[in-house]
Amino acid sequence: PPSSTAGRMPLVRLPWQASHAYGVVGLQAEFRLRDRLDAPPLVVAIPLPGGAPKSAHGLRQIDLTANPWAGLPVIAHLVGRDAAGLVGRSADAAFTLPELALAHPVARALMAVRKMLTLKPDERDAAIDALNRMAGLDDIWRDNLGGFLNLRAIAGLLRRDPSAPAVDEAQGRMWQLALQLEDGAAARTAKALEQARQALRDALDAERRGE
């Protein structure tokens, strides 16, 4: 069965095995959203060793955290094809696609909105309201004007463009903004930690001097 690796940036693990008397020429994994089965499937190609092996097995690992389906339950199966075009598929396996572990609260909120749009792309009002609430967090955007303008642009895109590609673009921009917020938070934390270390060194030096 499929699974995921541990850590901040988890990978999808796809162990596989395939065999055919005349050789297998193609193999792929197909994912469908459990809660939106009418959505087009997400397809991941699985390279085969030696062209068209009669029997082979392996492990495909792939990073899908940037995909808007990350963090959502899916139903997956393998599809194999022989040279004559005959197709065989495995039994279905249900699991949740892993997602990036984010510490910044607004970055996590953006990913929640991204999932909301994945499941209900035609119901944008709730997503726009959530983005507008984030825009009102003055402490977050005081030193991040670029991020604030990007957030407002994402909400505006969803409001004015009713097409499906607009949702895809908005989700992609949410991902980039979430990463920017997360990296910025990490940099600020590192800076604060270094400042605290320097303050401690200064205090120890002063104590040694009897101050």
C-alpha positions, 0 to 999 in steps of 0.5 A, a space after each residue: 500500500 502507498 504511504 508517506 515518509 516522515 519529516 517536514 517535507 514528506 514524500 509519497 511512497 509508492 511500492 509497486 510490482 508488475 508482471 506479464 508474460 510478454 512484458 510490461 511497457 508502461 506503469 503509472 499510479 492514478 489518484 482520485 480525490 475521495 471527496 470529489 471523484 469527478 475531478 480529473 485524476 492525478 497521474 504519476 508515471 513509474 519508470 520501469 527497469 530495462 524497457 519492458 520487463 516480464 516481472 519487476 518491482 520497485 519503489 517510487 518516491 515523489 514530492 507532492 506537497 506543492 500539489 493542491 491535493 496535498 493534505 486531502 484523502 485520495 483513492 489510488 491504484 496502479 495501472 499497467 500496460 503491455 505492448 498490445 495495449 492491454 491494461 491491468 490495474 491494482 486494487 484501490 488503496 485509500 490514504 491521505 497525501 502528505 503535506 508540508 509541515 508549516 509553523 507560520 499560522 497564516 501559511 497554514 491558513 492559506 493551505 486550508 483555503 487552498 484545500 477548500 478550493 480543491 474540494 469546492 472550486 465553484 464556491 469561492 465566497 468562503 475562500 475570499 472571506 478567509 483571505 480578506 480576514 488574513 489581510 486584516 492581520 496588521 502585525 503579519 504584514 507590517 514588514 511584508 508589503 509584497 506579501 500583503 499585495 500578493 494576498 490582496 491580488 489573489 482575492 481579487 483574482 478569485 473575485 473577478 475571474 470565474 474561470 477554472 484556470 483562475 483557481 489553479 493560478 490562485 492556488 499556486 500563488 497561495 503556495 508561494 506566499 505560504 512558503 515566503 511567510 514560512 521562510 520569513 518566520 524561520 529567518 526572523 526566529 534565527 535572527 532573534 535566537 542569535 540576538 539572544 545568544 549575543 545578549 547572553 555572551 555580553 551578560 557573561 562578559 559583564 559578569 566576569 568584569 564584575 559589572 
